[in-house]
Amino acid sequence: MTPKTLFRILPLLFFLFSCKEEPCETVTCLNGGTCQEIDGSCLCLEGYEGDFCESLVIQKFLGTYQVSYNGCFVTTPNHTILVEEIENEPMKVHLYHLGDYACPGGEVKLTASISGANIALPSQTVDCGAIAYTFQGEGSFSGTTLTLDFSVQYESDGFSRTDNCTAIMQK
C-alpha cells in the first residue's frame, strides 16, 4: 500500500467510526423507565407502558362501560359498569354493578388487580342483606373492550346457585 492510498483510507475509516449513533442518546424514558442500549427502546417499571413509559397501565381500564353477558343470565336492559382506581393502590380497581345483582343492603362493589392487559377478580363476598354473593374471575382488555369471565355463588330460595358468566364491557 502506498502512502497516497493509505492517506485516502484513513479519513474514510475515521468517518465510519465517528458517526456511530448511540441508541439511547436521544431517548428519554419517563417514570423510572430505562433505555435499552441495544435498540433504544424503553424498559418500563411495573405499572407503566408506552414507547417512553408515559402511561399508567391502569388508565386504559378506567371508565364507564356498557355491558352485555354471555353464558349466564340476561339483564334487561344491558346496564353500565363503572371501573375506578383505588387511591394508594396503583394496580387495583373497583368494579361497580358487575352482574347487576340486586343488593338492597348496598351496592355490588368489587376489587380487582391489574397486570398488563389482564384483570384478576379474586374471590370476594358482597353481603347484600338477605343474600351474600361470592364473585371471582379473570379477563383482559383489548382496544376499548374489557372481557371478564366470572362466577358468582349465592343461595336463593334455599338453593345454592352458581352463575358462570362472561361480561363483554365496551367503553
PyMOL commands that set and color helices and strands:
alter all, ss='L'
color gray80, all
select helices_A, chain A and resi 3-18+57-61+98-100
alter helices_A, ss='H'
color red, helices_A
select strands_A, chain A and resi 34-35+42-43+48-49+55-56+63-70+80-86+89-96+109-115+118-127+132-142+145-156+159-170
alter strands_A, ss='S'
color yellow, strands_A
deselect
rebuild
show_as cartoon
